[in-house]
Amino acid sequence: MASRPLVPKYIDELVPYAPGKPISEVQRELGLDYAIKLASNENPLGPSPKACEAIKKASEELHLYPDGGCFYVKRAISEKFDISPDAIMLGNGSNELLELIVHAFLLPGTHVVTSTGTFIVYKLATKVRGRDIREVPLGADRGYDLKALAEAVNVDTRLVFIANPNNPTGTHLSASELDAFIEEMDARAGEDLPILVLDEAYFEYVDRADAPDAMAILKRRPRTIVLRTFSKAYGLAGIRCGYGFTSPEIVDQINRVRAPFNVNSLAQVGAIAALGDDEFLERAVAMNSEGKAWLFEQLSARGLGVTPSQTNFLLVDFHTEAHPIFQQLMALGVITRPMGGYALPTCLRISVGLPEENQKLVEAVDVVMGR
């Protein structure tokens, strides 16, 4: 008698998420004394000193469970962004919130609409539930093809995921572009509007004057979720804290499926302290802007295709298979991120680092290119 499968077919067919290689692993495997990581879009300045101090103090109470409702974090976010606490949800990184959104709202017979060239967790979170996803290719500018995205929407579309700015391309939709898309999307969906998830993980880095006001979109369209995180500009990737703005009704449903105590005590106090350290955030954003402009100029001058970015990373096209280049750079102590999994096989995603790290990257690129 044949045994039952260990897992459902849709689980067995999944390709696990591959995070950026940690520095310690690269040094151990390649026998390097020194390496830099420009693979995971982390803040090279680290976390706010105020956040570190708050976390250190909170570590004295690790025997106690965290506040399961994240009362003080919600209050701090509420005051910062002028939104009611009951319209705020917290997660173990915005990654967990993405998974909870799919878990709660993607009903049988409905599907997700997004792009092939966007954050891969949208697809993973959908597939792990055995649900359907419709993906459209990126446009010619490596941004969202909004026309194709809207055409993929119908009455069975339940969730639409848009990262703005987009990861891994760094591209950004203007207010007028996004408004026009929403109008077309809702017209195609009929009365039962899909939930639009606007993933703004890189929100703090955006400097375009015509950037959308996601909070205004939420006010006029309650079936909207705006996601942000403390992992990027705030430098708290290691303690995992993401948050979202949406309608109280959607928050209530998310609370029904999330695990108790999903945001730990250190993450809660660190997030509150980081949110109040405007000086640190401004310094981190300014340094990123300067470093990104320098890297864009240097890499473009070497004949590489560099996509203009509203984030803390650059998508760099080497015009040839990029995975061998990724390996060669890593052997030189520079960790980047190959983009083959995003249907961008000739590209690497490269985070903006400290000035000396950016310099080392360019020197390593010169070695690989034989300059």
C-alpha positions as CSV (number, residue, x, y, z in Angstrom):
1,M,0.0,0.0,0.0
2,A,1.5,3.3,-1.0
3,S,2.2,5.7,1.8
4,R,0.7,9.1,2.0
5,P,2.8,12.1,0.9
6,L,4.7,13.7,3.8
7,V,3.4,17.2,2.8
8,P,1.0,18.6,0.2
9,K,2.2,19.0,-3.3
10,Y,2.2,22.8,-3.1
11,I,4.6,22.6,-0.1
12,D,6.9,20.1,-1.8
13,E,7.2,22.3,-4.9
14,L,8.2,25.4,-2.9
15,V,11.7,26.8,-3.2
16,P,12.8,28.1,0.2
17,Y,13.6,31.8,0.6
18,A,17.3,32.3,0.3
19,P,18.5,35.2,2.5
20,G,21.7,37.1,1.9
21,K,24.8,35.2,3.1
22,P,26.0,36.4,6.6
23,I,29.5,37.7,6.9
24,S,30.6,34.9,9.3
25,E,29.5,32.2,6.9
26,V,31.4,33.8,4.0
27,Q,34.5,34.2,6.0
28,R,34.4,30.7,7.3
29,E,33.7,29.1,3.9
30,L,36.2,31.1,2.0
31,G,38.9,31.6,4.6
32,L,38.6,35.4,4.6
33,D,39.7,37.6,7.5
34,Y,37.5,40.4,6.3
35,A,34.3,40.8,4.4
36,I,31.5,43.3,3.9
37,K,27.8,42.6,3.4
38,L,26.0,44.6,0.8
39,A,23.3,42.0,0.2
40,S,20.3,42.6,2.5
41,N,19.6,46.3,2.5
42,E,20.6,46.8,6.1
43,N,21.4,50.2,7.6
44,P,25.2,50.3,7.7
45,L,25.2,52.7,10.6
46,G,23.5,50.1,12.7
47,P,20.6,50.9,15.1
48,S,19.9,54.2,16.9
49,P,22.0,54.5,20.1
50,K,18.8,55.3,21.9
51,A,17.3,52.0,20.7
52,C,20.4,50.1,21.9
53,E,20.1,51.7,25.3
54,A,16.4,50.9,25.6
55,I,17.0,47.3,24.5
56,K,19.8,46.9,27.0
57,K,17.6,48.1,29.8
58,A,14.7,45.8,28.8
59,S,17.0,42.8,28.7
60,E,16.8,42.8,32.5
61,E,13.2,41.6,32.3
62,L,13.5,38.8,29.7
63,H,11.8,36.4,32.2
64,L,8.5,38.2,31.5
65,Y,6.2,37.8,28.5
66,P,6.0,40.8,26.2
67,D,2.9,43.0,25.9
68,G,0.8,40.9,23.6
69,G,-1.1,43.9,22.4
70,C,1.9,46.1,21.8
71,F,0.1,49.0,23.6
72,Y,3.0,51.4,23.9
73,V,4.4,50.7,20.4
74,K,1.0,51.4,18.9
75,R,0.7,54.6,20.9
76,A,4.1,55.8,19.7
77,I,3.2,55.0,16.1
78,S,-0.2,56.6,16.5
79,E,1.3,59.8,17.7
80,K,4.0,59.8,15.0
81,F,1.7,59.3,12.1
82,D,-1.6,60.6,13.4
83,I,-3.6,57.4,13.1
84,S,-5.8,55.6,15.6
85,P,-4.1,52.8,17.5
86,D,-6.9,50.4,16.5
87,A,-5.9,50.9,12.9
88,I,-2.3,49.7,13.6
89,M,-1.0,46.1,13.5
90,L,2.4,44.8,14.5
91,G,4.3,41.8,13.3
92,N,7.6,39.9,13.6
93,G,8.9,42.0,10.8
94,S,6.5,43.1,8.0
95,N,7.3,39.7,6.6
96,E,5.0,38.1,9.2
97,L,2.3,40.6,8.4
98,L,2.4,39.6,4.8
99,E,1.9,35.9,5.8
100,L,-1.0,36.8,8.1
101,I,-2.7,38.9,5.4
102,V,-2.7,35.9,3.1
103,H,-3.7,33.5,5.8
104,A,-6.7,35.6,6.9
105,F,-8.1,37.0,3.6
106,L,-7.2,34.7,0.7
107,L,-10.3,32.6,0.4
108,P,-10.6,29.4,-1.7
109,G,-11.3,30.3,-5.3
110,T,-9.7,33.7,-5.0
111,H,-6.2,34.7,-6.0
112,V,-3.3,37.2,-5.6
113,V,-2.2,39.6,-8.3
114,T,1.4,41.0,-8.2
115,S,4.5,41.2,-10.4
116,T,7.2,38.6,-11.1
117,G,9.9,41.2,-10.3
118,T,8.8,42.2,-6.8
119,F,9.4,41.0,-3.3
120,I,9.4,37.2,-3.5
121,V,7.6,36.7,-0.1
122,Y,4.3,37.7,-1.8
123,K,4.5,34.6,-3.9
124,L,5.9,32.3,-1.1
125,A,3.2,33.4,1.4
126,T,0.5,32.6,-1.2
127,K,1.9,29.3,-2.4
128,V,2.5,28.0,1.2
129,R,-1.3,28.3,1.6
130,G,-2.0,26.4,-1.6
131,R,-3.6,29.4,-3.2
132,D,-3.3,30.9,-6.7
133,I,-1.2,33.9,-7.8
134,R,-1.2,35.8,-11.0
135,E,2.1,37.5,-11.8
136,V,2.8,39.9,-14.6
137,P,6.3,40.8,-15.8
138,L,8.0,44.1,-15.0
139,G,7.8,47.0,-17.5
140,A,10.6,48.2,-19.7
141,D,11.9,50.5,-17.0
142,R,12.1,47.6,-14.5
143,G,9.2,49.1,-12.6
144,Y,5.6,47.8,-12.3
145,D,3.7,47.4,-15.6
146,L,0.5,48.9,-14.2
147,K,-1.5,48.3,-17.3
148,A,-0.8,44.6,-17.3
149,L,-1.2,44.5,-13.5
150,A,-4.7,46.0,-13.8
151,E,-5.7,43.7,-16.6
152,A,-4.8,40.7,-14.4
153,V,-7.5,41.8,-11.9
154,N,-11.0,40.4,-12.0
155,V,-13.9,39.7,-9.6
156,D,-12.0,36.8,-8.0
157,T,-8.9,38.9,-7.1
158,R,-8.6,39.1,-3.4
159,L,-5.2,40.6,-2.7
160,V,-3.0,42.9,-4.8
161,F,0.6,43.4,-3.6
162,I,2.6,46.4,-4.7
163,A,6.0,47.3,-3.2
164,N,6.6,51.1,-3.5
165,P,9.5,51.5,-3.7
166,N,9.9,48.1,-5.3
167,N,12.3,45.5,-4.1
168,P,14.5,44.4,-5.8
169,T,14.5,47.1,-8.5
170,G,14.3,50.3,-6.4
171,T,11.8,51.8,-8.8
172,H,8.9,54.0,-7.5
173,L,5.4,54.8,-8.5
174,S,4.2,58.4,-8.5
175,A,0.9,59.5,-6.9
176,S,-0.8,60.0,-10.3
177,E,0.4,56.5,-11.5
178,L,-0.8,54.8,-8.4
179,D,-4.2,56.6,-8.3
180,A,-4.9,55.7,-12.0
181,F,-4.0,52.1,-11.3
182,I,-6.3,51.9,-8.3
183,E,-9.2,53.4,-10.3
184,E,-8.7,50.8,-13.1
185,M,-8.2,48.0,-10.6
186,D,-11.4,48.7,-8.7
187,A,-13.4,49.1,-11.9
188,R,-12.3,45.6,-13.0
189,A,-12.9,44.0,-9.6
190,G,-16.6,45.0,-9.2
191,E,-18.4,45.4,-5.9
192,D,-16.1,43.1,-3.9
193,L,-13.0,45.2,-4.0
194,P,-9.6,43.4,-3.4
195,I,-7.4,44.4,-0.5
196,L,-4.6,46.5,-1.9
197,V,-1.3,45.9,0.1
198,L,1.1,48.8,-0.4
199,D,4.4,47.6,1.0
200,E,6.5,50.7,2.0
201,A,9.4,49.0,3.6
202,Y,11.7,51.7,2.1
203,F,9.4,54.6,2.8
204,E,11.9,56.7,4.7
205,Y,14.4,56.8,1.7
206,V,11.9,58.2,-0.8
207,D,12.7,61.8,-1.8
208,R,10.4,62.3,-4.8
209,A,8.1,65.3,-4.6
210,D,5.3,63.4,-6.4
211,A,5.4,60.4,-4.1
212,P,1.9,58.9,-3.2
213,D,0.3,59.6,0.1
214,A,-0.5,56.0,1.2
215,M,-2.3,57.2,4.3
216,A,-4.6,59.4,2.2
217,I,-5.3,56.4,0.0
218,L,-6.2,54.4,3.1
219,K,-8.6,57.1,4.3
220,R,-10.7,57.0,1.0
221,R,-10.2,53.3,0.4
222,P,-10.5,51.2,3.6
223,R,-9.6,48.0,1.8
224,T,-6.0,49.1,1.8
225,I,-3.1,48.0,4.0
226,V,0.1,50.1,4.2
227,L,3.1,48.1,5.5
228,R,6.3,49.6,7.0
229,T,9.2,48.3,9.0
230,F,11.9,49.1,11.5
231,S,14.3,46.7,9.7
232,K,15.6,49.2,7.1
233,A,16.2,52.8,7.8
234,Y,15.8,52.4,11.5
235,G,18.5,49.7,11.6
236,L,16.6,47.1,13.6
237,A,16.6,44.1,11.2
238,G,17.9,41.8,14.0
239,I,15.0,42.2,16.3
240,R,12.2,41.9,13.7
241,C,9.5,44.5,14.0
242,G,7.1,45.6,11.3
243,Y,3.9,47.5,11.4
244,G,0.9,48.3,9.2
245,F,-1.9,50.8,8.9
246,T,-5.3,49.7,7.7
247,S,-9.0,49.7,8.8
248,P,-9.9,48.5,12.3
249,E,-11.9,45.8,10.7
250,I,-8.9,44.3,9.0
251,V,-6.8,44.7,12.1
252,D,-9.4,42.8,14.1
253,Q,-9.2,39.8,11.6
254,I,-5.4,39.8,11.6
255,N,-5.5,39.6,15.4
256,R,-7.5,36.4,15.1
257,V,-4.8,34.6,13.2
258,R,-1.6,36.0,14.6
259,A,0.3,34.1,17.3
260,P,0.2,35.5,20.9
261,F,3.3,37.6,21.8
262,N,4.4,37.8,18.1
263,V,6.5,40.9,18.8
264,N,9.1,40.3,21.5
265,S,9.9,42.7,24.4
266,L,13.2,43.9,22.9
267,A,11.7,44.6,19.6
268,Q,8.9,46.7,21.2
269,V,11.2,48.9,23.3
270,G,13.7,49.2,20.5
271,A,11.0,50.3,18.0
272,I,9.7,53.0,20.4
273,A,13.1,54.4,21.0
274,A,14.1,54.3,17.3
275,L,10.8,56.0,16.3
276,G,11.7,58.9,18.6
277,D,15.3,59.4,17.3
278,D,14.7,61.7,14.4
279,E,18.3,62.9,14.4
280,F,19.7,59.4,13.8
281,L,17.1,58.7,11.1
282,E,18.0,61.9,9.2
283,R,21.7,61.0,9.4
284,A,21.1,57.5,8.1
285,V,19.0,58.8,5.2
286,A,21.4,61.5,4.3
287,M,24.4,59.2,4.3
288,N,22.4,56.7,2.1
289,S,21.5,59.4,-0.4
290,E,25.1,60.5,-0.8
291,G,26.5,57.0,-1.0
292,K,23.8,55.9,-3.5
293,A,24.5,58.9,-5.8
294,W,28.3,58.1,-5.7
295,L,27.7,54.4,-6.4
296,F,25.3,55.1,-9.2
297,E,27.9,57.4,-10.9
298,Q,30.8,55.0,-10.4
299,L,29.0,51.9,-11.6
300,S,27.3,53.6,-14.5
301,A,30.7,55.0,-15.6
302,R,31.9,51.3,-15.9
303,G,29.2,50.6,-18.5
304,L,26.9,48.8,-16.1
305,G,23.1,49.3,-16.2
306,V,22.1,50.9,-12.9
307,T,18.4,51.4,-12.3
308,P,17.5,54.7,-10.6
309,S,16.5,53.9,-7.0
310,Q,14.4,55.4,-4.2
311,T,15.7,52.9,-1.7
312,N,19.0,52.0,0.0
313,F,20.1,49.7,-2.7
314,L,20.8,49.6,-6.5
315,L,19.9,47.0,-9.1
316,V,23.0,46.6,-11.2
317,D,22.9,44.9,-14.6
318,F,26.2,43.4,-15.7
319,H,24.8,42.5,-19.1
320,T,25.9,38.9,-18.7
321,E,25.1,36.0,-16.3
322,A,25.5,37.6,-12.9
323,H,25.8,34.6,-10.6
324,P,29.5,34.0,-11.4
325,I,30.2,37.7,-10.8
326,F,28.4,37.4,-7.4
327,Q,30.8,34.5,-6.6
328,Q,33.9,36.3,-7.7
329,L,32.9,39.4,-5.7
330,M,32.3,37.2,-2.6
331,A,35.7,35.7,-3.0
332,L,37.1,39.2,-2.7
333,G,35.1,39.7,0.5
334,V,32.1,41.6,-1.0
335,I,28.7,40.0,-0.5
336,T,26.0,41.0,-2.9
337,R,22.7,39.5,-3.9
338,P,22.1,37.7,-7.2
339,M,18.7,38.3,-8.8
340,G,18.1,35.1,-10.9
341,G,15.2,34.2,-8.6
342,Y,13.4,37.4,-9.7
343,A,13.8,36.7,-13.4
344,L,16.7,39.1,-13.5
345,P,19.7,36.7,-14.2
346,T,22.1,39.4,-15.4
347,C,21.6,41.6,-12.3
348,L,22.9,41.9,-8.7
349,R,21.2,43.9,-6.0
350,I,23.8,45.9,-4.1
351,S,23.1,47.7,-0.8
352,V,24.5,51.1,-0.1
353,G,27.1,50.8,2.6
354,L,29.5,53.0,4.5
355,P,31.8,55.1,2.3
356,E,34.7,52.8,2.8
357,E,32.4,49.8,1.9
358,N,31.2,51.4,-1.2
359,Q,34.8,52.1,-2.2
360,K,35.7,48.4,-1.6
361,L,32.8,47.3,-3.8
362,V,33.9,49.5,-6.7
363,E,37.4,48.2,-6.4
364,A,36.2,44.6,-6.4
365,V,34.0,45.3,-9.4
366,D,37.1,46.6,-11.2
367,V,39.0,43.4,-10.4
368,V,36.2,41.2,-11.6
369,M,35.8,43.3,-14.8
370,G,39.6,43.2,-15.4
371,R,40.0,47.0,-15.2
